[in-house]
Each structure stands twice: as structure tokens, then as C-alpha cells.
Amino acid sequence: MEKLLFSDKDLVSVRALFLGESLDLKLLEKTDPLAIDPLVVSAGDNGCAVLFRYGAAVLFGLDPLEQVTFLQQLDTLVVKPLPNPATEDVNLRLDTTGVGRVENDVIWLSSFSVEQLQLVADVLAKSVVLEHYEDGTARIFDQIEPFANSLQLTAKNASMGKELLRQIGRTLSIQNRIVGRVEIIDKPELLWDAPELERIYLRLEDEYEIRERNQALERKLDLISRTAETALELLQYNTSHRVEWYIVILIVVEILLSLYELFGPPAMP
């Protein structure tokens, strides 16, 4: 049987945030939560929060002061907090006919059950994670553009190699977090127990273009990685090529000195 929340409301405010690299939820899981996987806990006077291990939190029915208070309480559980968390604000409304549709930042649901709130939270959490990494990838694009342009020239700056390696490392880190931790394109395990809610989830996933945005992000990350690797290979080739020329020059000098000793002017008596 579905557990209903906000029984006295037909409109509920929602805020999703990507707070940090991860959330340590071990203690909260032992405090009689409203639901688990994903974890749902009470928050504020009458609200709740859905928390994800990969660092996202979705707050339901909290006024601005309650949001600040709850996030302050959550601070100690955030691993490597982000200085400027990505956020997304929407409202939930009850509607038995257009379930799962999104219009003007309003999500329409058939009920405010814990299960439906978990599905909304799953989609919104993935959306703010994608927003964070979309912005980060755009910045990497701006930084790597000079390296792409340098492919037409001879790379002579030794510090460029270190920067290229950093860019490759950042790209791999983003790919690892999205695929390994967030599992963007995976359906929530909740749907195994409540398959009747799959239609709502797929509708929300489509409305927020989760799969399309994830594919676009993967293409950009792949392009960044290939550009950085190509530029690094060119830099290494040029460095190796210069060493070979130094060796050739030394050999030529050696030969010239030998020839000079053989055919140069005789030494003065």
C-alpha cells in the first residue's frame, strides 16, 4: 500500500541540489527513515528529503528557512562539497489525468506517495548532476581549444604536456562518476517493486531529456579526451624529434672535428 505525504496539499515545492562528490548516509539510514533506496527522511515541520549517495539531495515541501536549516545539518555528511551547487526548482501538483507531465516547471502526479516522490527525486537528481557536468565540460572545452589549434603548429611548450594530462584526467574522472556512481541511464530499483510506476518515470525521464543529455555529454567528453590525447602525442613526437636532431647534430659536429684533425692545416712547429 502506498504511503501518502502532504495529504492536506495540492501543491508542493521541490528543490534539487548537487551538493558534493558524495553523501555519507550510514547514520541517517539507522534513524527510522520514511523509505530507503533512495533514502527518504523527514525534514522541516512537514516536509521530507530524498538523499542520494552520489551527492544529490531533493527537498520536498520545505520553506526557504527550513531548507537552509536542513542543509546546514547535512553539511557534515557531504564529502568534498561544491562551492556552487547546481540546483533545480519545480512544483508538484495533483492531477489524475496527466500523470508525469511537466509544464512551466510544474510536475503533475496522481498522488503524493513516497514512491512517486522517489521517482521525481531520481529524475531531478540526475538532472542537476548532468547540469553540473555539462557546465564543467563547457569550461574544459574552452581550456582545450588552444591545444586543438596547436595541432596545426609545432608544440614547443613543455608545460603544455602537464596541462594536457590534467585535462585527460578530468575527463576520465567525469566519465567515471557519471557511469560508476550516478548510473544516469539506469532505472531506479524501486521500479522492480512497483512496475506500475514505470510509465510515470519514463515520462519524467523524457521530459528532462536525461538520456539525450547524457549521450551529448558522453560525446563531448570523448571529443575532449581524443583531442587531448592527440595533442599530447604530437607534443611527445616533437620532443622526441628534437632529441633525434640533437643527436644528429652532435654526430655531425664529431665528424667535422675528425675531418678537421685529418685535413686541417698542419700544426705550427
C-alpha contacts under 8 A as a table, 3 or more apart, distances in Angstrom:
res1	aa1	res2	aa2	distance
2	E	113	S	5.97
2	E	114	V	7.09
2	E	115	E	7.21
3	K	113	S	5.43
3	K	114	V	5.75
3	K	115	E	7.79
4	L	7	S	6.65
4	L	111	S	7.39
4	L	112	F	5.69
4	L	113	S	4.17
4	L	114	V	6.11
5	L	112	F	5.56
5	L	113	S	5.83
5	L	114	V	6.72
6	F	9	K	5.42
6	F	10	D	7.90
6	F	12	V	7.77
6	F	46	N	7.68
6	F	47	G	7.89
6	F	112	F	6.56
7	S	10	D	7.97
7	S	112	F	7.54
9	K	12	V	7.01
10	D	92	L	7.83
10	D	93	R	5.53
10	D	94	L	5.51
11	L	91	N	6.66
11	L	92	L	5.49
11	L	93	R	4.77
11	L	94	L	7.10
12	V	60	F	6.68
12	V	61	G	5.28
12	V	91	N	5.57
12	V	92	L	5.01
12	V	93	R	6.74
13	S	60	F	5.92
13	S	61	G	5.12
13	S	62	L	7.14
13	S	89	D	7.63
13	S	90	V	6.26
13	S	91	N	4.49
13	S	92	L	6.34
14	V	58	V	6.94
14	V	59	L	5.56
14	V	60	F	4.70
14	V	61	G	6.38
14	V	62	L	7.76
14	V	89	D	5.73
14	V	90	V	5.26
14	V	91	N	5.59
14	V	92	L	7.26
15	R	58	V	5.66
15	R	59	L	5.21
15	R	60	F	6.83
15	R	87	T	6.87
15	R	88	E	5.71
15	R	89	D	4.56
15	R	90	V	6.57
16	A	56	A	7.29
16	A	57	A	5.82
16	A	58	V	4.19
16	A	59	L	6.30
16	A	87	T	5.40
16	A	88	E	5.14
16	A	89	D	6.48
16	A	121	A	7.52
16	A	124	L	6.13
16	A	125	A	6.08
16	A	128	V	6.93
17	L	56	A	5.61
17	L	57	A	5.37
17	L	58	V	6.29
17	L	85	P	6.17
17	L	86	A	5.67
17	L	87	T	4.50
17	L	88	E	6.75
17	L	125	A	7.02
17	L	128	V	6.43
18	F	55	G	5.85
18	F	56	A	4.31
18	F	57	A	6.52
18	F	82	L	7.87
18	F	85	P	5.31
18	F	86	A	5.38
18	F	87	T	6.67
18	F	125	A	7.13
18	F	128	V	5.98
18	F	129	V	6.00
18	F	132	H	7.65
19	L	22	S	7.88
19	L	55	G	5.44
19	L	56	A	5.70
19	L	57	A	7.19
19	L	78	V	6.95
19	L	81	P	5.69
19	L	82	L	5.74
19	L	85	P	5.37
19	L	86	A	7.64
20	G	23	L	7.37
20	G	54	Y	7.78
20	G	55	G	4.90
20	G	56	A	7.31
20	G	78	V	6.00
20	G	79	V	5.97
20	G	80	K	5.43
20	G	81	P	4.00
20	G	82	L	4.96
20	G	85	P	7.56
21	E	54	Y	6.24
21	E	55	G	5.35
21	E	78	V	7.46
21	E	79	V	5.64
21	E	80	K	5.51
21	E	81	P	6.58
21	E	82	L	7.72
22	S	52	F	7.91
22	S	53	R	5.39
22	S	54	Y	4.33
22	S	55	G	3.88
22	S	56	A	7.66
22	S	78	V	6.08
22	S	79	V	5.20
22	S	80	K	7.39
23	L	51	L	7.89
23	L	52	F	6.78
23	L	53	R	4.76
23	L	54	Y	6.21
23	L	55	G	4.92
23	L	56	A	7.68
23	L	77	L	5.48
23	L	78	V	4.79
23	L	79	V	5.98
24	D	27	L	7.77
24	D	53	R	6.60
24	D	77	L	5.05
24	D	78	V	6.58
24	D	79	V	7.31
25	L	28	L	5.31
25	L	29	E	6.16
25	L	53	R	6.82
25	L	77	L	7.01
26	K	29	E	5.37
26	K	30	K	6.98
27	L	30	K	5.51
27	L	31	T	7.03
28	L	31	T	5.29
28	L	32	D	8.00
28	L	33	P	7.32
28	L	41	V	7.85
29	E	32	D	7.02
29	E	33	P	6.38
29	E	36	I	7.59
29	E	39	L	7.21
30	K	33	P	7.44
33	P	36	I	6.98
33	P	39	L	7.05
33	P	40	V	5.89
33	P	41	V	4.88
33	P	42	S	7.26
34	L	39	L	7.69
34	L	40	V	5.27
34	L	41	V	5.47
34	L	42	S	7.04
34	L	114	V	7.85
35	A	38	P	7.22
35	A	39	L	5.64
35	A	40	V	4.97
35	A	41	V	7.27
35	A	114	V	7.46
36	I	39	L	3.96
36	I	40	V	6.04
37	D	189	E	7.44
37	D	190	L	7.23
38	P	50	V	6.60
38	P	51	L	6.50
38	P	52	F	6.27
38	P	118	Q	6.75
38	P	122	D	7.98
39	L	50	V	5.59
39	L	51	L	5.40
39	L	52	F	6.91
40	V	48	C	6.80
40	V	49	A	5.61
40	V	50	V	4.45
40	V	51	L	6.46
40	V	118	Q	7.71
41	V	48	C	5.57
41	V	49	A	5.44
41	V	50	V	6.59
42	S	46	N	7.50
42	S	47	G	6.07
42	S	48	C	4.23
42	S	49	A	6.32
43	A	46	N	6.85
43	A	47	G	5.02
43	A	48	C	4.45
43	A	49	A	6.08
43	A	62	L	7.40
43	A	66	E	7.79
43	A	70	F	6.72
44	G	47	G	5.43
44	G	48	C	7.15
44	G	62	L	6.13
44	G	66	E	5.35
44	G	67	Q	7.64
44	G	70	F	7.11
45	D	62	L	7.99
46	N	61	G	7.02
46	N	62	L	7.62
47	G	59	L	7.60
47	G	60	F	5.55
47	G	61	G	4.62
47	G	62	L	5.50
48	C	59	L	6.14
48	C	60	F	5.31
48	C	61	G	6.85
48	C	62	L	7.59
49	A	57	A	6.78
49	A	58	V	5.53
49	A	59	L	4.42
49	A	60	F	5.92
50	V	57	A	5.78
50	V	58	V	5.14
50	V	59	L	6.55
50	V	118	Q	6.79
50	V	121	A	6.44
51	L	55	G	7.75
51	L	56	A	6.19
51	L	57	A	4.59
51	L	58	V	6.52
52	F	55	G	5.82
52	F	56	A	5.26
52	F	57	A	6.21
53	R	56	A	7.20
54	Y	181	R	5.96
54	Y	182	V	5.97
55	G	78	V	6.98
55	G	79	V	7.81
56	A	125	A	5.69
56	A	128	V	7.96
56	A	129	V	7.50
57	A	125	A	6.82
58	V	121	A	5.72
58	V	124	L	7.47
58	V	125	A	6.75
59	L	62	L	6.60
59	L	67	Q	7.51
62	L	65	L	7.86
62	L	66	E	5.51
62	L	67	Q	5.75
63	D	66	E	5.28
63	D	67	Q	6.18
64	P	67	Q	5.08
64	P	68	V	6.40
65	L	68	V	5.22
65	L	69	T	6.27
66	E	69	T	5.08
66	E	70	F	6.03
67	Q	70	F	5.24
67	Q	71	L	6.08
68	V	71	L	5.27
68	V	72	Q	6.15
69	T	72	Q	5.19
69	T	73	Q	6.38
70	F	73	Q	5.08
70	F	74	L	6.24
71	L	74	L	4.83
71	L	75	D	6.17
72	Q	75	D	5.16
73	Q	76	T	7.02
74	L	77	L	5.50
74	L	78	V	6.78
75	D	78	V	5.44
76	T	79	V	8.00
78	V	81	P	5.76
82	L	85	P	5.53
85	P	132	H	7.76
86	A	128	V	5.63
86	A	129	V	7.35
86	A	131	E	6.70
86	A	132	H	5.72
87	T	128	V	5.99
88	E	124	L	7.38
88	E	128	V	6.57
89	D	105	D	7.44
90	V	105	D	4.90
90	V	106	V	5.65
90	V	107	I	7.19
91	N	105	D	6.43
91	N	106	V	4.77
91	N	107	I	6.18
92	L	106	V	5.70
92	L	107	I	4.86
92	L	108	W	5.85
92	L	109	L	6.99
93	R	106	V	6.88
93	R	107	I	6.23
93	R	108	W	4.88
93	R	109	L	6.18
94	L	108	W	5.67
94	L	109	L	5.11
94	L	110	S	5.58
94	L	111	S	6.03
94	L	112	F	7.54
95	D	98	G	6.11
95	D	99	V	6.39
95	D	108	W	5.66
95	D	109	L	5.55
95	D	110	S	5.14
95	D	111	S	7.67
96	T	99	V	6.21
96	T	109	L	6.94
96	T	110	S	4.57
96	T	111	S	7.88
97	T	110	S	7.56
98	G	101	R	5.93
98	G	108	W	6.49
98	G	109	L	7.47
99	V	108	W	5.43
99	V	109	L	4.81
99	V	110	S	5.74
99	V	200	I	6.54
100	G	107	I	6.27
100	G	108	W	5.40
100	G	109	L	5.67
100	G	200	I	4.97
100	G	201	Y	7.35
100	G	203	R	5.69
100	G	204	L	5.79
101	R	107	I	5.85
101	R	108	W	5.65
101	R	109	L	7.95
101	R	203	R	6.73
101	R	204	L	6.85
101	R	207	E	7.38
102	V	105	D	6.39
102	V	106	V	5.42
102	V	107	I	4.59
102	V	108	W	6.55
102	V	204	L	7.49
102	V	207	E	6.64
103	E	106	V	5.19
103	E	107	I	6.72
109	L	112	F	6.99
109	L	116	Q	7.62
111	S	116	Q	7.42
112	F	116	Q	6.50
112	F	117	L	6.51
113	S	116	Q	5.33
113	S	117	L	6.23
114	V	117	L	5.09
114	V	118	Q	6.10
115	E	118	Q	5.05
115	E	119	L	6.42
115	E	190	L	7.63
116	Q	119	L	5.09
116	Q	120	V	6.26
116	Q	197	L	7.49
117	L	120	V	5.05
117	L	121	A	6.01
118	Q	121	A	4.99
118	Q	122	D	6.09
119	L	122	D	5.03
119	L	123	V	6.46
119	L	188	P	7.67
119	L	201	Y	6.12
120	V	123	V	5.40
120	V	124	L	6.17
120	V	201	Y	7.52
120	V	204	L	7.38
121	A	124	L	5.12
121	A	125	A	5.79
122	D	125	A	5.27
122	D	126	K	6.29
122	D	188	P	7.37
123	V	126	K	5.25
123	V	127	S	6.15
123	V	201	Y	7.82
123	V	204	L	6.80
123	V	205	E	6.11
123	V	208	Y	7.59
123	V	210	I	7.68
124	L	127	S	4.87
124	L	128	V	6.35
125	A	128	V	5.40
125	A	129	V	6.29
126	K	129	V	5.08
126	K	130	L	6.11
126	K	182	V	7.32
126	K	184	I	6.24
126	K	210	I	7.32
127	S	130	L	5.15
127	S	131	E	6.16
127	S	208	Y	6.98
127	S	210	I	6.63
128	V	131	E	4.85
128	V	132	H	6.17
129	V	132	H	5.17
129	V	133	Y	6.40
130	L	133	Y	5.22
130	L	134	E	5.82
130	L	213	R	7.30
130	L	214	N	7.09
131	E	134	E	5.02
131	E	135	D	6.22
132	H	135	D	5.39
132	H	136	G	6.30
133	Y	136	G	4.80
133	Y	137	T	5.86
133	Y	174	I	7.21
133	Y	217	L	7.98
134	E	137	T	5.14
134	E	138	A	6.21
134	E	217	L	6.56
135	D	138	A	5.14
135	D	139	R	6.48
136	G	139	R	5.19
136	G	140	I	6.36
137	T	140	I	4.97
137	T	141	F	6.18
137	T	217	L	7.77
137	T	220	K	7.42
137	T	221	L	7.14
138	A	141	F	5.03
138	A	142	D	6.47
139	R	142	D	5.10
139	R	143	Q	6.36
140	I	143	Q	5.00
140	I	144	I	6.00
140	I	167	Q	7.25
140	I	224	I	7.80
141	F	144	I	5.20
141	F	145	E	6.06
141	F	224	I	6.92
142	D	145	E	5.51
143	Q	146	P	6.82
144	I	147	F	5.23
144	I	148	A	6.43
144	I	167	Q	7.67
144	I	224	I	7.41
144	I	227	T	7.99
144	I	228	A	7.30
145	E	148	A	5.04
145	E	149	N	6.29
146	P	149	N	5.05
146	P	150	S	6.13
147	F	150	S	4.95
147	F	151	L	6.72
147	F	227	T	7.91
147	F	228	A	7.33
147	F	231	A	6.47
148	A	151	L	5.52
148	A	227	T	6.34
148	A	228	A	7.69
148	A	231	A	6.89
149	N	152	Q	6.16
149	N	153	L	7.71
150	S	153	L	5.02
150	S	154	T	7.01
150	S	155	A	6.60
150	S	231	A	7.66
151	L	154	T	7.28
151	L	155	A	7.62
151	L	231	A	6.13
151	L	234	L	7.32
154	T	235	L	7.85
154	T	238	N	7.11
155	A	234	L	7.24
155	A	235	L	5.43
155	A	238	N	6.79
156	K	235	L	7.37
156	K	238	N	7.67
156	K	239	T	7.86
157	N	160	M	5.44
157	N	161	G	7.75
158	A	161	G	5.87
158	A	162	K	7.65
159	S	162	K	5.42
159	S	163	E	6.58
160	M	163	E	5.14
160	M	164	L	6.12
161	G	164	L	5.11
161	G	165	L	6.25
161	G	232	L	6.04
161	G	235	L	6.90
162	K	165	L	5.14
162	K	166	R	6.31
163	E	166	R	5.00
163	E	167	Q	6.28
164	L	167	Q	5.08
164	L	168	I	6.26
164	L	228	A	5.60
164	L	229	E	7.53
164	L	231	A	7.60
164	L	232	L	6.35
165	L	168	I	5.12
165	L	169	G	6.14
165	L	228	A	7.63
165	L	232	L	7.74
166	R	169	G	4.98
166	R	170	R	6.17
167	Q	170	R	5.10
167	Q	171	T	6.19
167	Q	225	S	7.68
167	Q	228	A	6.93
168	I	171	T	5.15
168	I	172	L	6.23
168	I	224	I	7.68
168	I	225	S	5.60
168	I	228	A	6.32
168	I	229	E	7.30
169	G	172	L	5.22
169	G	173	S	6.09
170	R	173	S	5.01
170	R	174	I	6.27
171	T	174	I	5.27
171	T	175	Q	6.31
171	T	221	L	6.01
171	T	224	I	7.25
171	T	225	S	6.43
172	L	175	Q	5.10
172	L	176	N	6.08
172	L	225	S	7.93
173	S	176	N	5.09
173	S	177	R	6.23
174	I	177	R	5.23
174	I	178	I	6.20
175	Q	178	I	5.34
175	Q	179	V	6.03
175	Q	180	G	7.99
175	Q	218	E	7.53
175	Q	221	L	7.52
176	N	179	V	5.39
176	N	180	G	5.32
176	N	181	R	7.35
177	R	180	G	5.31
177	R	181	R	5.06
177	R	182	V	6.40
178	I	181	R	5.87
178	I	182	V	5.04
178	I	183	E	5.99
178	I	184	I	6.38
179	V	182	V	6.19
179	V	183	E	4.96
179	V	184	I	6.73
180	G	183	E	6.00
183	E	186	D	5.45
184	I	210	I	7.45
184	I	211	R	7.64
184	I	214	N	7.20
185	I	210	I	7.42
185	I	211	R	6.14
185	I	214	N	7.76
187	K	191	L	7.34
188	P	191	L	6.04
189	E	192	W	5.57
189	E	193	D	7.55
190	L	193	D	5.58
190	L	194	A	6.22
191	L	194	A	4.71
191	L	195	P	4.87
191	L	196	E	7.75
191	L	197	L	6.62
191	L	198	E	6.14
192	W	195	P	5.77
194	A	197	L	5.84
194	A	198	E	7.61
195	P	198	E	5.36
196	E	199	R	7.01
197	L	200	I	5.40
197	L	201	Y	6.46
198	E	201	Y	5.03
198	E	202	L	6.08
199	R	202	L	5.22
199	R	203	R	6.12
200	I	203	R	5.14
200	I	204	L	6.28
201	Y	204	L	5.18
201	Y	205	E	6.02
202	L	205	E	4.97
202	L	206	D	6.03
203	R	206	D	5.18
203	R	207	E	6.14
204	L	207	E	4.95
204	L	208	Y	6.25
205	E	208	Y	5.42
205	E	209	E	6.02
205	E	210	I	5.58
205	E	211	R	7.53
206	D	209	E	4.85
206	D	210	I	6.61
206	D	211	R	7.69
209	E	212	E	5.27
209	E	213	R	5.93
210	I	213	R	5.34
210	I	214	N	6.07
211	R	214	N	5.05
211	R	215	Q	6.15
212	E	215	Q	5.16
212	E	216	A	6.20
213	R	216	A	5.06
213	R	217	L	6.07
214	N	217	L	5.07
214	N	218	E	6.15
215	Q	218	E	5.05
215	Q	219	R	6.26
216	A	219	R	5.17
216	A	220	K	6.34
217	L	220	K	5.14
217	L	221	L	6.14
218	E	221	L	5.09
218	E	222	D	6.06
219	R	222	D	5.09
219	R	223	L	6.19
220	K	223	L	5.07
220	K	224	I	6.15
221	L	224	I	5.06
221	L	225	S	6.07
222	D	225	S	5.08
222	D	226	R	6.11
223	L	226	R	5.18
223	L	227	T	5.98
224	I	227	T	5.16
224	I	228	A	6.06
225	S	228	A	5.24
225	S	229	E	6.07
226	R	229	E	5.11
226	R	230	T	6.00
227	T	230	T	5.19
227	T	231	A	6.14
228	A	231	A	5.17
228	A	232	L	6.04
229	E	232	L	5.01
229	E	233	E	6.11
230	T	233	E	5.10
230	T	234	L	6.24
231	A	234	L	5.05
231	A	235	L	6.15
232	L	235	L	4.99
232	L	236	Q	6.13
233	E	236	Q	5.06
233	E	237	Y	6.03
234	L	237	Y	4.96
234	L	238	N	6.09
235	L	238	N	5.17
235	L	239	T	6.15
236	Q	239	T	5.06
236	Q	240	S	6.06
237	Y	240	S	5.06
237	Y	241	H	5.87
238	N	241	H	4.86
238	N	242	R	6.09
239	T	242	R	5.19
239	T	243	V	6.42
240	S	243	V	5.14
240	S	244	E	6.33
241	H	244	E	5.11
241	H	245	W	6.35
242	R	245	W	5.07
242	R	246	Y	6.23
243	V	246	Y	5.03
243	V	247	I	6.34
244	E	247	I	5.13
244	E	248	V	6.26
245	W	248	V	4.92
245	W	249	I	6.03
246	Y	249	I	5.07
246	Y	250	L	6.18
247	I	250	L	5.12
247	I	251	I	6.22
248	V	251	I	5.10
248	V	252	V	6.17
249	I	252	V	5.06
249	I	253	V	6.13
250	L	253	V	5.05
250	L	254	E	6.08
251	I	254	E	4.97
251	I	255	I	6.18
252	V	255	I	5.04
252	V	256	L	6.11
253	V	256	L	5.03
253	V	257	L	6.12
254	E	257	L	5.19
254	E	258	S	6.24
255	I	258	S	5.04
255	I	259	L	6.10
256	L	259	L	5.00
256	L	260	Y	6.00
257	L	260	Y	4.99
257	L	261	E	6.22
258	S	261	E	5.11
258	S	262	L	6.31
259	L	262	L	5.01
259	L	263	F	5.84
259	L	264	G	7.30
260	Y	263	F	5.30
260	Y	264	G	4.56
261	E	264	G	5.57
